[in-house]
Amino acid sequence: MWTQLDSGFGYWNVFVWLLFFVALSCFAVWIRSLGRTDYKRNTDQDEIYWSGNEVPDDGAEISVPASSSYWGFRVAMEPLYALLNRFHSGSASDYAGYFIVTTALAGLLILLGGE
């Protein structure tokens, strides 16, 4: 009775899905086992990399500003950010309008592609 689920588009066998997830988990464990085996806890390998400098004892000096964290990503995506900033007004009604237009377009595409 509970081995198959009728979704309206066919039958889904619960045991096949369980077997799929078990196989996928075994594959993930196998991939993880291929990792490096020379890691040693409580050695210099545990130290963070702080641009080649000595790591200070005080944690307050370790902070990295958000503008530096993803600098390369931010620079590479600058054309996209410039485009998005033109649409960013800060008004919630503008964002609600974007949501309504996007939802309407998605619904139209679903209706047109359904046949």
Protein Blocks (a to p, Z undefined) as FASTA:
>chain_A
ZZpccehiaccdfklmmmmmmmmmmmmmmmmmmmcfkbcehiaklpcceehiacdfblkl
mpccfklmmmmmmmmmmmmmmmmmmmmnopaklmmmmmmmmmmmmmmmmmmmmZZ
